[in-house]
Amino acid sequence: VQLQASGGGLVHAGGSLRISCAASGLTSRSDTVGWFRQAPGKEREFVAANFRTGSSVAYADSVKGRFTIARDNAKGTISLHMSSLKPEDTAIYYCAAGRRLILSSIRNHQAYDYWGQGTLVTVSS
């Protein structure tokens, strides 16, 4: 499995941005895909996940209602649409994929097997 994230950039607070991840080698039913982020000096944190082709979708409380994760298995893409962005959303965003994750583990970055290289999102105040 190979993942490559793109679409990061600089956006003003309150604005929107869509980041994407090109994924190859994923199967459709057993794979979970997710987004995590890491701000300078902080640990990697969960942002959103799509469990096994959408049977369950989860968001961190800090982004719920503002971010939307989507996957297109036919095109091999995972996207994260971010709106009402805040300066505290500034981070490197990583896409991730994992095989045969259980639902209770999808917020844990250690459960994922594959990672993209990250894309930087900067929100100015």
TORGU-771588 format. One record per residue: residue in one letter; x, y, z of N, C-alpha, C in turn. Coordinates in nm, 3 decimals, always signed. Layout:
<pts>
+----+---------+---------+---------+---------+---------+---------+---------+---------+---------+
: aa :     nc1 :     nc2 :     nc3 :    cac1 :    cac2 :    cac3 :     cc1 :     cc2 :     cc3 :
+----+---------+---------+---------+---------+---------+---------+---------+---------+---------+
:  a :       X :       Y :       Z :       X :       Y :       Z :       X :       Y :       Z :
...
+----+---------+---------+---------+---------+---------+---------+---------+---------+---------+
</pts>
This chain:
<pts>
+----+---------+---------+---------+---------+---------+---------+---------+---------+---------+
: aa :     nc1 :     nc2 :     nc3 :    cac1 :    cac2 :    cac3 :     cc1 :     cc2 :     cc3 :
+----+---------+---------+---------+---------+---------+---------+---------+---------+---------+
:  v :  +0.084 :  -0.119 :  +0.000 :  +0.000 :  +0.000 :  +0.000 :  +0.088 :  +0.125 :  +0.000 :
:  q :  +0.054 :  +0.216 :  -0.087 :  +0.126 :  +0.344 :  -0.091 :  +0.027 :  +0.458 :  -0.080 :
:  l :  +0.064 :  +0.556 :  +0.002 :  -0.021 :  +0.672 :  +0.024 :  +0.059 :  +0.799 :  -0.004 :
:  q :  -0.003 :  +0.893 :  -0.072 :  +0.064 :  +1.020 :  -0.099 :  -0.034 :  +1.134 :  -0.079 :
:  a :  -0.006 :  +1.217 :  +0.019 :  -0.095 :  +1.328 :  +0.053 :  -0.058 :  +1.452 :  -0.027 :
:  s :  -0.159 :  +1.535 :  -0.052 :  -0.137 :  +1.660 :  -0.123 :  -0.247 :  +1.758 :  -0.088 :
:  g :  -0.227 :  +1.885 :  -0.127 :  -0.333 :  +1.984 :  -0.112 :  -0.318 :  +2.079 :  +0.004 :
:  g :  -0.214 :  +2.062 :  +0.084 :  -0.195 :  +2.154 :  +0.195 :  -0.158 :  +2.293 :  +0.147 :
:  g :  -0.163 :  +2.388 :  +0.239 :  -0.128 :  +2.524 :  +0.204 :  -0.161 :  +2.620 :  +0.314 :
:  l :  -0.160 :  +2.748 :  +0.280 :  -0.188 :  +2.856 :  +0.374 :  -0.330 :  +2.906 :  +0.352 :
:  v :  -0.405 :  +2.917 :  +0.459 :  -0.543 :  +2.964 :  +0.451 :  -0.571 :  +3.054 :  +0.571 :
:  h :  -0.657 :  +3.152 :  +0.552 :  -0.695 :  +3.240 :  +0.661 :  -0.795 :  +3.172 :  +0.754 :
:  a :  -0.796 :  +3.213 :  +0.877 :  -0.893 :  +3.159 :  +0.972 :  -1.034 :  +3.181 :  +0.919 :
:  g :  -1.117 :  +3.079 :  +0.936 :  -1.252 :  +3.083 :  +0.883 :  -1.265 :  +3.028 :  +0.743 :
:  g :  -1.155 :  +3.006 :  +0.677 :  -1.156 :  +2.956 :  +0.540 :  -1.167 :  +2.806 :  +0.533 :
:  s :  -1.162 :  +2.755 :  +0.410 :  -1.177 :  +2.612 :  +0.385 :  -1.061 :  +2.560 :  +0.302 :
:  l :  -1.036 :  +2.432 :  +0.315 :  -0.930 :  +2.368 :  +0.239 :  -0.963 :  +2.220 :  +0.227 :
:  r :  -0.928 :  +2.164 :  +0.113 :  -0.947 :  +2.022 :  +0.093 :  -0.811 :  +1.958 :  +0.067 :
:  i :  -0.775 :  +1.859 :  +0.147 :  -0.654 :  +1.782 :  +0.125 :  -0.691 :  +1.642 :  +0.081 :
:  s :  -0.602 :  +1.583 :  +0.002 :  -0.631 :  +1.452 :  -0.056 :  -0.516 :  +1.357 :  -0.035 :
:  c :  -0.546 :  +1.231 :  -0.051 :  -0.444 :  +1.127 :  -0.039 :  -0.470 :  +1.026 :  -0.150 :
:  a :  -0.370 :  +1.007 :  -0.234 :  -0.378 :  +0.905 :  -0.338 :  -0.334 :  +0.773 :  -0.278 :
:  a :  -0.420 :  +0.674 :  -0.286 :  -0.393 :  +0.546 :  -0.222 :  -0.391 :  +0.436 :  -0.326 :
:  s :  -0.290 :  +0.354 :  -0.320 :  -0.284 :  +0.238 :  -0.408 :  -0.267 :  +0.112 :  -0.324 :
:  g :  -0.331 :  +0.007 :  -0.367 :  -0.315 :  -0.120 :  -0.298 :  -0.414 :  -0.146 :  -0.187 :
:  l :  -0.511 :  -0.058 :  -0.170 :  -0.611 :  -0.082 :  -0.067 :  -0.721 :  -0.172 :  -0.121 :
:  t :  -0.768 :  -0.263 :  -0.037 :  -0.889 :  -0.336 :  -0.072 :  -1.006 :  -0.258 :  -0.015 :
:  s :  -1.122 :  -0.283 :  -0.062 :  -1.232 :  -0.195 :  -0.027 :  -1.300 :  -0.230 :  +0.104 :
:  r :  -1.306 :  -0.356 :  +0.139 :  -1.393 :  -0.393 :  +0.252 :  -1.323 :  -0.394 :  +0.387 :
:  s :  -1.200 :  -0.436 :  +0.390 :  -1.137 :  -0.457 :  +0.521 :  -1.046 :  -0.342 :  +0.564 :
:  d :  -1.027 :  -0.243 :  +0.476 :  -0.933 :  -0.137 :  +0.509 :  -1.000 :  -0.018 :  +0.574 :
:  t :  -0.936 :  +0.033 :  +0.675 :  -0.977 :  +0.157 :  +0.739 :  -0.880 :  +0.267 :  +0.696 :
:  v :  -0.933 :  +0.384 :  +0.666 :  -0.847 :  +0.497 :  +0.630 :  -0.872 :  +0.611 :  +0.727 :
:  g :  -0.771 :  +0.688 :  +0.753 :  -0.785 :  +0.796 :  +0.849 :  -0.691 :  +0.911 :  +0.822 :
:  w :  -0.715 :  +1.019 :  +0.892 :  -0.630 :  +1.136 :  +0.892 :  -0.586 :  +1.166 :  +1.034 :
:  f :  -0.458 :  +1.195 :  +1.048 :  -0.401 :  +1.238 :  +1.175 :  -0.326 :  +1.367 :  +1.150 :
:  r :  -0.294 :  +1.439 :  +1.256 :  -0.217 :  +1.561 :  +1.238 :  -0.117 :  +1.575 :  +1.354 :
:  q :  -0.013 :  +1.650 :  +1.323 :  +0.088 :  +1.674 :  +1.425 :  +0.135 :  +1.818 :  +1.415 :
:  a :  +0.113 :  +1.892 :  +1.521 :  +0.157 :  +2.031 :  +1.529 :  +0.297 :  +2.034 :  +1.591 :
:  p :  +0.372 :  +2.141 :  +1.567 :  +0.508 :  +2.150 :  +1.623 :  +0.508 :  +2.132 :  +1.774 :
:  g :  +0.592 :  +2.043 :  +1.822 :  +0.606 :  +2.022 :  +1.965 :  +0.495 :  +1.941 :  +2.028 :
:  k :  +0.405 :  +1.889 :  +1.945 :  +0.295 :  +1.810 :  +1.999 :  +0.296 :  +1.670 :  +1.942 :
:  e :  +0.222 :  +1.583 :  +2.007 :  +0.212 :  +1.445 :  +1.959 :  +0.112 :  +1.436 :  +1.843 :
:  r :  +0.127 :  +1.331 :  +1.768 :  +0.032 :  +1.307 :  +1.658 :  -0.105 :  +1.278 :  +1.716 :
:  e :  -0.207 :  +1.342 :  +1.660 :  -0.341 :  +1.323 :  +1.712 :  -0.438 :  +1.284 :  +1.602 :
:  f :  -0.538 :  +1.212 :  +1.643 :  -0.643 :  +1.165 :  +1.554 :  -0.728 :  +1.281 :  +1.506 :
:  v :  -0.765 :  +1.276 :  +1.378 :  -0.854 :  +1.377 :  +1.321 :  -0.986 :  +1.313 :  +1.275 :
:  a :  -0.976 :  +1.212 :  +1.189 :  -1.097 :  +1.150 :  +1.134 :  -1.062 :  +1.013 :  +1.078 :
:  a :  -1.161 :  +0.926 :  +1.072 :  -1.141 :  +0.793 :  +1.015 :  -1.268 :  +0.743 :  +0.951 :
:  n :  -1.248 :  +0.664 :  +0.848 :  -1.357 :  +0.598 :  +0.777 :  -1.331 :  +0.449 :  +0.790 :
:  f :  -1.415 :  +0.384 :  +0.868 :  -1.393 :  +0.244 :  +0.905 :  -1.456 :  +0.151 :  +0.802 :
:  r :  -1.374 :  +0.073 :  +0.738 :  -1.420 :  -0.033 :  +0.648 :  -1.526 :  +0.013 :  +0.551 :
:  t :  -1.486 :  +0.101 :  +0.464 :  -1.572 :  +0.151 :  +0.357 :  -1.699 :  +0.215 :  +0.412 :
:  g :  -1.680 :  +0.295 :  +0.515 :  -1.789 :  +0.380 :  +0.559 :  -1.890 :  +0.318 :  +0.652 :
:  s :  -1.865 :  +0.197 :  +0.701 :  -1.960 :  +0.139 :  +0.797 :  -1.965 :  +0.223 :  +0.924 :
:  s :  -1.858 :  +0.296 :  +0.949 :  -1.858 :  +0.390 :  +1.061 :  -1.758 :  +0.501 :  +1.031 :
:  v :  -1.794 :  +0.622 :  +1.064 :  -1.707 :  +0.737 :  +1.045 :  -1.691 :  +0.806 :  +1.180 :
:  a :  -1.568 :  +0.843 :  +1.213 :  -1.542 :  +0.904 :  +1.343 :  -1.460 :  +1.032 :  +1.325 :
:  y :  -1.483 :  +1.126 :  +1.414 :  -1.412 :  +1.254 :  +1.413 :  -1.365 :  +1.288 :  +1.553 :
:  a :  -1.253 :  +1.356 :  +1.561 :  -1.211 :  +1.414 :  +1.688 :  -1.311 :  +1.523 :  +1.726 :
:  d :  -1.332 :  +1.541 :  +1.853 :  -1.427 :  +1.642 :  +1.899 :  -1.389 :  +1.781 :  +1.849 :
:  s :  -1.259 :  +1.805 :  +1.838 :  -1.211 :  +1.938 :  +1.799 :  -1.244 :  +1.974 :  +1.654 :
:  v :  -1.276 :  +1.875 :  +1.572 :  -1.304 :  +1.903 :  +1.430 :  -1.446 :  +1.864 :  +1.390 :
:  k :  -1.518 :  +1.803 :  +1.478 :  -1.654 :  +1.757 :  +1.445 :  -1.740 :  +1.874 :  +1.401 :
:  g :  -1.811 :  +1.852 :  +1.292 :  -1.895 :  +1.957 :  +1.237 :  -1.822 :  +2.052 :  +1.143 :
:  r :  -1.690 :  +2.045 :  +1.139 :  -1.611 :  +2.132 :  +1.052 :  -1.538 :  +2.053 :  +0.944 :
:  f :  -1.498 :  +1.932 :  +0.975 :  -1.421 :  +1.849 :  +0.882 :  -1.507 :  +1.732 :  +0.835 :
:  t :  -1.481 :  +1.690 :  +0.711 :  -1.551 :  +1.574 :  +0.654 :  -1.450 :  +1.485 :  +0.583 :
:  i :  -1.449 :  +1.360 :  +0.621 :  -1.363 :  +1.262 :  +0.554 :  -1.444 :  +1.188 :  +0.448 :
:  a :  -1.380 :  +1.161 :  +0.336 :  -1.447 :  +1.087 :  +0.230 :  -1.347 :  +0.994 :  +0.163 :
:  r :  -1.396 :  +0.886 :  +0.109 :  -1.310 :  +0.795 :  +0.036 :  -1.379 :  +0.753 :  -0.092 :
:  d :  -1.300 :  +0.733 :  -0.195 :  -1.350 :  +0.684 :  -0.322 :  -1.264 :  +0.565 :  -0.359 :
:  n :  -1.316 :  +0.446 :  -0.333 :  -1.237 :  +0.326 :  -0.358 :  -1.207 :  +0.306 :  -0.506 :
:  a :  -1.299 :  +0.345 :  -0.591 :  -1.278 :  +0.328 :  -0.734 :  -1.162 :  +0.413 :  -0.783 :
:  k :  -1.152 :  +0.534 :  -0.730 :  -1.045 :  +0.625 :  -0.771 :  -0.921 :  +0.612 :  -0.685 :
:  g :  -0.936 :  +0.543 :  -0.572 :  -0.822 :  +0.529 :  -0.482 :  -0.783 :  +0.657 :  -0.414 :
:  t :  -0.881 :  +0.734 :  -0.370 :  -0.852 :  +0.861 :  -0.304 :  -0.921 :  +0.869 :  -0.168 :
:  i :  -0.855 :  +0.939 :  -0.078 :  -0.909 :  +0.970 :  +0.054 :  -0.898 :  +1.120 :  +0.068 :
:  s :  -1.005 :  +1.186 :  +0.104 :  -1.000 :  +1.331 :  +0.113 :  -1.047 :  +1.376 :  +0.250 :
:  l :  -1.004 :  +1.496 :  +0.284 :  -1.048 :  +1.560 :  +0.408 :  -1.085 :  +1.704 :  +0.373 :
:  h :  -1.213 :  +1.733 :  +0.381 :  -1.257 :  +1.869 :  +0.355 :  -1.266 :  +1.941 :  +0.488 :
:  m :  -1.196 :  +2.054 :  +0.498 :  -1.188 :  +2.127 :  +0.624 :  -1.249 :  +2.265 :  +0.604 :
:  s :  -1.340 :  +2.301 :  +0.692 :  -1.402 :  +2.433 :  +0.685 :  -1.395 :  +2.500 :  +0.822 :
:  s :  -1.427 :  +2.628 :  +0.824 :  -1.419 :  +2.707 :  +0.948 :  -1.287 :  +2.684 :  +1.019 :
:  l :  -1.181 :  +2.689 :  +0.942 :  -1.049 :  +2.658 :  +0.996 :  -1.006 :  +2.759 :  +1.102 :
:  k :  -0.931 :  +2.708 :  +1.198 :  -0.883 :  +2.788 :  +1.310 :  -0.730 :  +2.781 :  +1.313 :
:  p :  -0.665 :  +2.879 :  +1.371 :  -0.518 :  +2.872 :  +1.381 :  -0.470 :  +2.745 :  +1.449 :
:  e :  -0.547 :  +2.694 :  +1.543 :  -0.506 :  +2.571 :  +1.613 :  -0.517 :  +2.447 :  +1.526 :
:  d :  -0.572 :  +2.461 :  +1.405 :  -0.573 :  +2.348 :  +1.311 :  -0.441 :  +2.338 :  +1.234 :
:  t :  -0.352 :  +2.434 :  +1.254 :  -0.222 :  +2.432 :  +1.187 :  -0.143 :  +2.309 :  +1.229 :
:  a :  -0.101 :  +2.230 :  +1.130 :  -0.028 :  +2.106 :  +1.158 :  +0.011 :  +2.042 :  +1.025 :
:  i :  +0.094 :  +1.940 :  +1.036 :  +0.117 :  +1.850 :  +0.924 :  +0.008 :  +1.742 :  +0.932 :
:  y :  -0.061 :  +1.724 :  +0.824 :  -0.169 :  +1.625 :  +0.818 :  -0.120 :  +1.501 :  +0.745 :
:  y :  -0.146 :  +1.386 :  +0.807 :  -0.103 :  +1.258 :  +0.751 :  -0.224 :  +1.170 :  +0.721 :
:  c :  -0.226 :  +1.109 :  +0.605 :  -0.326 :  +1.007 :  +0.578 :  -0.267 :  +0.870 :  +0.617 :
:  a :  -0.354 :  +0.782 :  +0.657 :  -0.310 :  +0.652 :  +0.704 :  -0.411 :  +0.546 :  +0.664 :
:  a :  -0.364 :  +0.424 :  +0.656 :  -0.452 :  +0.312 :  +0.625 :  -0.413 :  +0.193 :  +0.711 :
:  g :  -0.512 :  +0.114 :  +0.745 :  -0.485 :  -0.004 :  +0.825 :  -0.575 :  -0.117 :  +0.782 :
:  r :  -0.524 :  -0.236 :  +0.792 :  -0.600 :  -0.355 :  +0.752 :  -0.653 :  -0.426 :  +0.875 :
:  r :  -0.780 :  -0.460 :  +0.867 :  -0.845 :  -0.539 :  +0.972 :  -0.837 :  -0.472 :  +1.109 :
:  l :  -0.846 :  -0.339 :  +1.112 :  -0.858 :  -0.270 :  +1.240 :  -0.992 :  -0.304 :  +1.304 :
:  i :  -0.994 :  -0.302 :  +1.435 :  -1.122 :  -0.311 :  +1.504 :  -1.168 :  -0.169 :  +1.533 :
:  l :  -1.299 :  -0.153 :  +1.546 :  -1.358 :  -0.020 :  +1.557 :  -1.299 :  +0.058 :  +1.675 :
:  s :  -1.272 :  -0.009 :  +1.782 :  -1.225 :  +0.061 :  +1.902 :  -1.083 :  +0.115 :  +1.887 :
:  s :  -1.013 :  +0.077 :  +1.781 :  -0.874 :  +0.119 :  +1.765 :  -0.854 :  +0.229 :  +1.661 :
:  i :  -0.959 :  +0.273 :  +1.595 :  -0.940 :  +0.362 :  +1.480 :  -0.887 :  +0.500 :  +1.518 :
:  r :  -0.894 :  +0.538 :  +1.644 :  -0.841 :  +0.667 :  +1.687 :  -0.694 :  +0.658 :  +1.731 :
:  n :  -0.639 :  +0.539 :  +1.729 :  -0.504 :  +0.514 :  +1.776 :  -0.409 :  +0.505 :  +1.657 :
:  h :  -0.316 :  +0.599 :  +1.646 :  -0.227 :  +0.601 :  +1.529 :  -0.140 :  +0.475 :  +1.521 :
:  q :  -0.117 :  +0.414 :  +1.635 :  -0.032 :  +0.293 :  +1.635 :  -0.102 :  +0.174 :  +1.570 :
:  a :  -0.231 :  +0.183 :  +1.550 :  -0.305 :  +0.072 :  +1.489 :  -0.293 :  +0.069 :  +1.337 :
:  y :  -0.246 :  +0.178 :  +1.279 :  -0.242 :  +0.188 :  +1.133 :  -0.111 :  +0.133 :  +1.078 :
:  d :  -0.122 :  +0.071 :  +0.960 :  -0.007 :  +0.004 :  +0.901 :  +0.069 :  +0.090 :  +0.801 :
:  y :  -0.002 :  +0.180 :  +0.734 :  +0.058 :  +0.255 :  +0.623 :  +0.034 :  +0.404 :  +0.641 :
:  w :  +0.135 :  +0.482 :  +0.601 :  +0.129 :  +0.627 :  +0.620 :  +0.175 :  +0.700 :  +0.495 :
:  g :  +0.108 :  +0.812 :  +0.469 :  +0.156 :  +0.903 :  +0.367 :  +0.263 :  +0.994 :  +0.426 :
:  q :  +0.320 :  +1.078 :  +0.343 :  +0.433 :  +1.160 :  +0.386 :  +0.391 :  +1.287 :  +0.458 :
:  g :  +0.265 :  +1.321 :  +0.457 :  +0.219 :  +1.440 :  +0.526 :  +0.211 :  +1.561 :  +0.436 :
:  t :  +0.117 :  +1.648 :  +0.467 :  +0.101 :  +1.774 :  +0.394 :  +0.073 :  +1.883 :  +0.496 :
:  l :  +0.141 :  +1.997 :  +0.482 :  +0.134 :  +2.104 :  +0.582 :  +0.014 :  +2.194 :  +0.556 :
:  v :  -0.064 :  +2.213 :  +0.661 :  -0.175 :  +2.307 :  +0.658 :  -0.145 :  +2.417 :  +0.759 :
:  t :  -0.144 :  +2.541 :  +0.713 :  -0.118 :  +2.655 :  +0.799 :  -0.238 :  +2.748 :  +0.796 :
:  v :  -0.293 :  +2.777 :  +0.912 :  -0.408 :  +2.866 :  +0.923 :  -0.363 :  +2.995 :  +0.992 :
:  s :  -0.373 :  +3.105 :  +0.922 :  -0.332 :  +3.233 :  +0.979 :  -0.449 :  +3.302 :  +1.047 :
:  s :  -0.418 :  +3.374 :  +1.151 :  -0.523 :  +3.443 :  +1.227 :  -0.552 :  +3.581 :  +1.170 :
+----+---------+---------+---------+---------+---------+---------+---------+---------+---------+
</pts>
